[in-house]
Amino acid sequence: MSLVMQAKPKSAELILVFLILRVNISGKRTSQMVINVLLLEE
């Protein structure tokens, strides 16, 4: 992740989103949290 963060901040955020999405598979509640965060960031 450090390499990505040094490359571009946006790509680092994308990785975080992907990691969270993987967690979503085990918990649908987190999906709502992710959507809220993405909306706030945009």
N, C-alpha and C positions, 0 to 999 in steps of 0.2 A: 504493500500500500504506500510505503514511503516514496517509492519510485514514481508512482502515479501522482502523489501529492506534489512532488517537485516538478513534474511535467506540467500538469494543469489542475487547478482547484476544481474545475467543473467535473473532470473525469473522476476525481476522488469522490465527489458527491454521488456520481453515478454508481460507483462501487458500493458506497454505503447503502444506496437504494437497493441494489441487487442483494446485498447481504440481508437487508431487512425483509425483502420479498421472500427470501429463502425461509426466514423465520415465520413469515405469514403462512406458509404451508402447514405449520404446526399450530398456528393460532390466527383465526380470522380477525380477532379483535385488533391485532397490531395493524392490519391492513387499513383500518379506519384512521389510525394514528398517522400512518405513512401518508395517506391522502391529505390529511389536514396539514402535515408538515410541508408537503410539496406545494399545496395551495398557498401557504404562508410565504414560502421562499419565492414563488412566482409573484 
